[in-house]
Amino acid sequence: MKKLLTACFICVFLVSGCSVFSGKEKKQETVSSVVQKTEKAPEPEPKVVTVAPPQTVPVVNETKKIKKADLYQENSELSLSAISSISKLDDNIKAKVNNYIKNSTVYYLNEKNGSAFMIVSNAENEKFQRHGVELVEISKNGTKLVSQLVKTSDENDDNDVWEFDEETKLPLRHVCYDADGEINYAEFWNYDTNNPVKYELKDGEGKTISLKKEIQDNASNLRVEHLVYDHNGNTTLNISANYDGADITRLTYFNSKTPEDGVIIMSQLKDGQKVKETAYSSDYKVKNVYEPFYEDGKLVKIKVFDNEYKELEEISSD
């Protein structure tokens, strides 16, 4: 009987020991797991979701508008959202917009309160290219230049010192002095393919006022950025475009003076042809979705959807 009790006692002791040992192992595993989970992982950069809104089937809207308008079939650079905005303008403003479309590149166009706000190229108006873009507003009161991004001069007088490349004759450096001999501003150009900063403007204190950057990802993907800063180094204007060959796949516009007008336009391409365009607000919320329809390779119709993928209107070619 004593032998039996002794055996039972040993078994209980072994089981208890195993339980304690197992508990320690689990505790160590738990502590290790917590340590691993509390290690700060690098925060990913914010990304725009390029898919359409959740619903994959458009919601039928019985009150949708069917509109006849110019779809600019010969101008593949013009975004679908720009075409939609132009269709809302009156004929006088539309005629002025068409003049810009004919003579320059229109990167972005938005209709607001009957006026047209545009980001357009102005390289042809510059002796020495800097940013090559400007902001323009066309209203019933006329055409207004909102911003040239930089306010500099191509003059060469006693207050200016220029440095040019001997072979290309392109500018490398320009320093403008005031009447007291103090630096008013200085601008720099760079043509090295390995340096993404192509143009930089600095004030008299050496603070960067604006930058133009070109970042080549591979043979066909290019990102162009136009950045303007205030005296404290805060970004006041950002115009950026991602290219796949000659096509803009993403365009970003931000202006600290009117942040509500900020927009990100994402374009989806298939075999070199645009199949969808989505406009997001600056906080990455869907504003509108545009779907194009083609016949024999020509754009014949655009459907416009809201952020719930409800069809708002249909724009057909004349």
C-alpha positions as CSV (number, residue, x, y, z in Angstrom):
1,M,0.0,0.0,0.0
2,K,2.9,2.4,0.9
3,K,4.5,1.6,-2.5
4,L,1.2,2.4,-4.2
5,L,0.9,5.8,-2.4
6,T,4.5,6.6,-3.1
7,A,4.0,5.9,-6.9
8,C,0.9,8.1,-6.9
9,F,2.7,10.9,-5.2
10,I,5.6,10.7,-7.8
11,C,3.0,10.8,-10.7
12,V,1.3,13.9,-9.2
13,F,4.7,15.6,-8.7
14,L,5.7,14.9,-12.3
15,V,2.4,16.1,-13.7
16,S,2.6,19.3,-11.6
17,G,6.2,19.9,-12.7
18,C,5.3,19.4,-16.4
19,S,2.4,21.9,-15.9
20,V,4.6,24.5,-14.3
21,F,7.3,24.0,-17.0
22,S,4.7,24.3,-19.7
23,G,3.3,27.4,-18.1
24,K,6.7,29.0,-18.1
25,E,7.2,28.2,-21.7
26,K,3.8,29.7,-22.6
27,K,4.6,32.8,-20.6
28,Q,8.0,33.2,-22.3
29,E,6.3,32.7,-25.7
30,T,3.7,35.3,-24.8
31,V,6.3,37.8,-23.6
32,S,8.3,37.2,-26.8
33,S,5.2,37.7,-28.9
34,V,4.4,41.0,-27.2
35,V,7.9,42.2,-27.6
36,Q,7.8,41.4,-31.3
37,K,4.4,43.1,-31.7
38,T,5.4,46.3,-29.9
39,E,8.5,46.7,-32.1
40,K,7.7,49.7,-34.3
41,A,7.5,48.8,-37.9
42,P,8.2,51.4,-40.6
43,E,5.1,53.3,-41.6
44,P,4.2,52.7,-45.2
45,E,3.7,55.7,-47.5
46,P,0.1,56.6,-48.1
47,K,-1.2,55.1,-51.3
48,V,-4.2,55.9,-53.4
49,V,-6.3,52.9,-54.2
50,T,-6.6,52.7,-57.9
51,V,-9.7,50.4,-58.0
52,A,-13.2,51.7,-58.5
53,P,-15.6,52.3,-55.6
54,P,-16.9,49.2,-53.9
55,Q,-19.8,48.5,-56.2
56,T,-18.8,46.9,-59.4
57,V,-22.2,47.3,-61.1
58,P,-23.2,50.8,-61.9
59,V,-26.4,52.0,-60.1
60,V,-29.1,52.9,-62.5
61,N,-30.1,56.5,-62.2
62,E,-33.3,57.3,-63.9
63,T,-32.6,61.1,-63.8
64,K,-29.2,60.9,-65.5
65,K,-28.4,63.4,-68.2
66,I,-27.4,62.5,-71.7
67,K,-25.4,65.3,-73.2
68,K,-23.9,66.0,-76.6
69,A,-20.5,67.5,-76.5
70,D,-17.1,67.7,-78.1
71,L,-15.0,64.7,-76.9
72,Y,-11.8,66.0,-78.4
73,Q,-11.1,62.8,-80.2
74,E,-7.9,64.2,-81.7
75,N,-6.4,65.2,-78.4
76,S,-5.5,62.1,-76.4
77,E,-3.7,64.2,-73.8
78,L,-6.9,65.8,-72.4
79,S,-8.3,64.0,-69.4
80,L,-11.8,62.6,-69.3
81,S,-12.6,64.8,-66.3
82,A,-11.4,67.9,-68.3
83,I,-13.7,66.9,-71.2
84,S,-16.6,66.6,-68.7
85,S,-15.8,70.0,-67.2
86,I,-15.6,71.7,-70.6
87,S,-19.0,70.5,-71.5
88,K,-20.4,72.5,-68.6
89,L,-19.0,75.9,-69.7
90,D,-20.8,78.5,-71.7
91,D,-19.7,79.1,-75.3
92,N,-17.6,82.2,-74.7
93,I,-15.4,80.6,-72.0
94,K,-15.3,77.3,-74.0
95,A,-13.9,79.2,-77.0
96,K,-11.0,80.6,-74.9
97,V,-10.4,77.2,-73.4
98,N,-10.2,75.6,-76.8
99,N,-7.6,78.2,-77.8
100,Y,-5.4,77.0,-74.9
101,I,-6.0,73.3,-75.9
102,K,-5.0,74.2,-79.5
103,N,-1.8,76.0,-78.6
104,S,-0.6,74.4,-75.4
105,T,-0.9,71.3,-73.2
106,V,-3.7,71.3,-70.7
107,Y,-2.7,69.1,-67.8
108,Y,-5.8,69.8,-65.7
109,L,-9.1,71.6,-66.1
110,N,-11.9,72.0,-63.6
111,E,-15.2,73.9,-63.9
112,K,-16.2,75.8,-60.8
113,N,-19.1,78.3,-60.6
114,G,-19.1,78.7,-64.4
115,S,-15.4,79.4,-64.6
116,A,-12.6,77.2,-65.9
117,F,-9.5,76.7,-63.8
118,M,-6.5,75.2,-65.7
119,I,-3.0,74.0,-65.3
120,V,-1.3,74.5,-68.7
121,S,2.1,74.5,-70.2
122,N,3.9,77.8,-70.8
123,A,7.3,76.6,-71.9
124,E,6.8,78.2,-75.3
125,N,6.6,81.6,-73.5
126,E,9.8,81.2,-71.6
127,K,13.3,82.0,-73.0
128,F,14.9,79.7,-70.4
129,Q,12.6,76.9,-69.2
130,R,12.0,76.8,-65.5
131,H,8.8,75.0,-64.4
132,G,7.1,75.2,-67.7
133,V,3.6,75.4,-66.3
134,E,1.2,78.0,-65.1
135,L,-2.2,78.3,-63.4
136,V,-4.9,80.1,-65.4
137,E,-8.5,80.9,-64.6
138,I,-11.0,81.9,-67.4
139,S,-14.3,83.5,-66.3
140,K,-16.9,85.8,-67.7
141,N,-14.6,88.7,-66.5
142,G,-11.8,87.5,-68.7
143,T,-8.6,85.4,-68.4
144,K,-6.5,85.7,-65.2
145,L,-3.0,84.3,-64.5
146,V,-3.3,82.7,-61.1
147,S,0.3,81.7,-60.8
148,Q,3.5,81.3,-62.8
149,L,5.1,79.3,-59.9
150,V,8.2,81.6,-60.1
151,K,8.6,85.4,-60.6
152,T,12.0,85.8,-62.2
153,S,13.4,87.6,-65.2
154,D,15.5,86.7,-68.3
155,E,17.1,90.2,-68.3
156,N,20.8,90.6,-68.2
157,D,21.8,94.0,-66.8
158,D,24.1,95.3,-64.1
159,N,22.1,93.6,-61.4
160,D,22.2,90.1,-63.0
161,V,25.0,87.6,-63.2
162,W,24.5,84.7,-65.6
163,E,26.5,81.5,-66.1
164,F,25.9,79.3,-69.2
165,D,27.0,75.9,-70.5
166,E,29.7,76.6,-73.1
167,E,28.4,73.9,-75.5
168,T,24.6,74.0,-75.2
169,K,24.4,77.7,-74.3
170,L,21.8,76.7,-71.7
171,P,21.8,78.6,-68.4
172,L,23.4,77.0,-65.3
173,R,23.1,79.8,-62.8
174,H,21.5,83.2,-62.5
175,V,21.9,85.5,-59.5
176,C,19.8,88.7,-59.3
177,Y,21.0,91.5,-57.0
178,D,19.1,94.4,-55.6
179,A,20.1,98.1,-55.8
180,D,22.2,97.7,-52.6
181,G,24.2,94.7,-54.0
182,E,22.4,92.2,-51.9
183,I,21.1,88.9,-53.5
184,N,17.5,89.2,-54.4
185,Y,17.2,85.6,-55.6
186,A,19.3,82.9,-57.3
187,E,18.2,80.2,-59.7
188,F,20.0,77.0,-60.8
189,W,19.5,74.6,-63.7
190,N,20.8,71.1,-63.9
191,Y,20.9,68.8,-66.9
192,D,22.5,65.7,-65.4
193,T,20.3,62.7,-65.8
194,N,21.4,61.3,-62.5
195,N,20.3,64.4,-60.6
196,P,16.5,64.6,-60.2
197,V,16.5,68.3,-59.3
198,K,16.3,70.1,-62.7
199,Y,15.5,73.6,-61.5
200,E,15.8,75.3,-58.1
201,L,15.0,78.9,-57.1
202,K,16.3,80.3,-53.8
203,D,15.6,83.6,-52.1
204,G,18.2,86.0,-50.8
205,E,18.7,84.0,-47.6
206,G,19.4,80.8,-49.5
207,K,16.0,79.3,-48.7
208,T,14.4,77.2,-51.5
209,I,11.4,78.9,-53.0
210,S,10.6,76.3,-55.7
211,L,11.9,73.0,-57.2
212,K,11.3,71.1,-60.4
213,K,12.2,67.4,-60.1
214,E,12.2,64.6,-62.7
215,I,12.5,61.1,-61.4
216,Q,13.0,58.3,-63.9
217,D,11.8,54.9,-62.6
218,N,12.7,53.0,-65.7
219,A,12.7,53.5,-69.5
220,S,9.0,54.4,-69.7
221,N,8.0,55.6,-66.2
222,L,8.7,59.2,-65.3
223,R,7.6,61.4,-62.4
224,V,7.7,65.2,-62.7
225,E,7.2,67.3,-59.6
226,H,6.7,71.1,-59.3
227,L,7.0,72.3,-55.7
228,V,6.6,75.8,-54.3
229,Y,7.5,76.6,-50.6
230,D,6.8,79.5,-48.3
231,H,9.4,81.3,-46.2
232,N,9.1,78.6,-43.5
233,G,9.7,75.7,-45.8
234,N,6.0,74.6,-46.0
235,T,4.7,73.4,-49.3
236,T,2.2,75.9,-50.7
237,L,1.8,74.3,-54.2
238,N,2.3,70.9,-55.5
239,I,1.8,69.8,-59.1
240,S,3.0,66.3,-59.9
241,A,2.5,64.0,-62.8
242,N,3.4,60.3,-63.3
243,Y,3.9,59.2,-66.9
244,D,3.8,55.9,-68.6
245,G,5.4,56.8,-71.9
246,A,3.5,59.9,-73.1
247,D,0.4,59.1,-71.0
248,I,-0.2,60.6,-67.6
249,T,-1.3,57.9,-65.2
250,R,-1.5,60.0,-62.1
251,L,-1.8,63.8,-61.6
252,T,-1.7,65.6,-58.2
253,Y,-2.7,69.2,-57.6
254,F,-2.5,70.8,-54.1
255,N,-2.7,74.5,-53.3
256,S,-2.6,75.5,-49.6
257,K,-4.6,78.6,-50.4
258,T,-7.5,76.5,-51.7
259,P,-7.0,73.0,-50.2
260,E,-10.6,72.1,-51.0
261,D,-9.8,72.2,-54.7
262,G,-7.0,69.7,-54.4
263,V,-7.3,66.6,-56.6
264,I,-5.6,63.4,-57.5
265,I,-6.5,61.9,-60.9
266,M,-5.7,58.3,-61.5
267,S,-5.9,56.8,-65.0
268,Q,-6.0,53.1,-65.9
269,L,-4.7,52.1,-69.3
270,K,-5.0,48.9,-71.3
271,D,-3.0,48.4,-74.4
272,G,-2.2,52.1,-74.4
273,Q,-5.8,53.2,-74.2
274,K,-7.5,54.7,-71.2
275,V,-10.2,52.5,-69.7
276,K,-11.0,54.3,-66.5
277,E,-10.3,57.6,-64.8
278,T,-10.9,58.2,-61.1
279,A,-10.8,61.6,-59.4
280,Y,-9.9,61.7,-55.7
281,S,-10.0,64.6,-53.2
282,S,-6.7,65.5,-51.5
283,D,-7.7,63.2,-48.6
284,Y,-8.0,60.2,-51.0
285,K,-11.8,60.1,-51.1
286,V,-13.4,59.3,-54.4
287,K,-15.1,62.3,-56.1
288,N,-16.0,61.0,-59.5
289,V,-15.3,58.0,-61.8
290,Y,-15.2,58.4,-65.6
291,E,-15.5,55.5,-68.0
292,P,-14.8,55.9,-71.7
293,F,-16.3,54.0,-74.6
294,Y,-14.7,53.6,-78.0
295,E,-15.7,52.7,-81.6
296,D,-13.0,51.9,-84.1
297,G,-10.5,53.3,-81.6
298,K,-12.2,56.7,-81.3
299,L,-13.8,58.0,-78.1
300,V,-17.5,58.2,-78.6
301,K,-19.0,58.3,-75.1
302,I,-18.1,59.0,-71.5
303,K,-20.1,57.9,-68.5
304,V,-19.7,59.9,-65.3
305,F,-20.3,58.3,-61.8
306,D,-20.4,59.7,-58.3
307,N,-18.5,58.4,-55.3
308,E,-21.2,55.7,-54.8
309,Y,-20.8,54.6,-58.4
310,K,-24.2,56.0,-59.3
311,E,-24.3,57.2,-62.9
312,L,-24.7,61.0,-63.1
313,E,-24.5,61.7,-66.8
314,E,-23.5,60.4,-70.2
315,I,-21.6,62.5,-72.6
316,S,-21.7,61.6,-76.3
317,S,-19.8,62.9,-79.3
318,D,-21.5,65.5,-81.5
